[in-house]
Amino acid sequence: MNNGPLLFFGILVTLASSFWGLILGPQLKIGRQEIRMIEATGALYPTPRPGLAQKGAEVYRSLGCAECHTQQVRPRESATDFARGWGQRRTVGQDYLHDYPIFLGSQRIGPDLANIGRRQTNALHHLLHLYDPQLVTPGSMMPRYPFLFEKRKAAARKAGGSEALPLGAKVEPGYEIVPRPEADALVAYLLSLQAETPLFEAPLPLPPTKAEPAQAESTNAVPATPTNEVAAPVPPSAK
Ligand code: HEC
């Protein structure tokens, strides 16, 4: 039949609109974000990760942590993320400016890690958890990563002054478990995961946290529905 031109036109429109919707549109909208100065503090956001943490990101990638962990706090509408304590504000594109690749993740078999550097600041806790998650969270189904650690004669400690894991009777007597450099880098990366600086497009909710409802009696006790208007005056939580 003689529908060739129509068919051609139809395919063209389909391709063009999906190119626009999936590639061009997003690129115009969020593709050119820049590192910005937070007016309230004069600090740049986001700050680059320290070198060790940058290496840790590579360990995170190579071990496939993102298969089970997301790094995105979803918007207020699904308030569960906030209730779970995974973050105080939603994550936005700007949070990931320094990262490549970005470990957004899609499956939440484990908790979201966008703010794990705030939630758990103890490096030793992270190391123990990586060595054997069950030590920290009994019944955890997260895999163990013992190959990030080295088992060696405890005598070496005197020489090197290393930070052996406090495993007590779980290690053969005379031996100790010490983190390899990859483990330290990975933990540095975990500690660097913090996305709670208030931004214009993602302000912290007012009142500050649900943990301190007593303070909500002050002037603007807005029911916890943040709007963009309140973005600027929010005092940054201390570093
Ligand atoms: C098979 C899925 C799976 C993989 C792969 C995995 N995890 Fe987990 N992770 C979990 C689960 C489930 C939990 C919750 C139980 C627990 O705390 O151990 C968890 C918990 C955590 C926590 C504690 C979170 C909190 O809120 O306290 C951290 C940190 C973590 N994982 C980091 C990692 C890192 C780093 C890797 C990669 C080396 C990794 N996970 C790989 C499933 C996984």
Residues whose N, C-alpha, C, O or C-beta is under 5 A from the ligand:
A	BS01	HEC	L63 G64 C65 C68 I109 G110 P111 I116 P133 T137 S140 M141 M142 P143
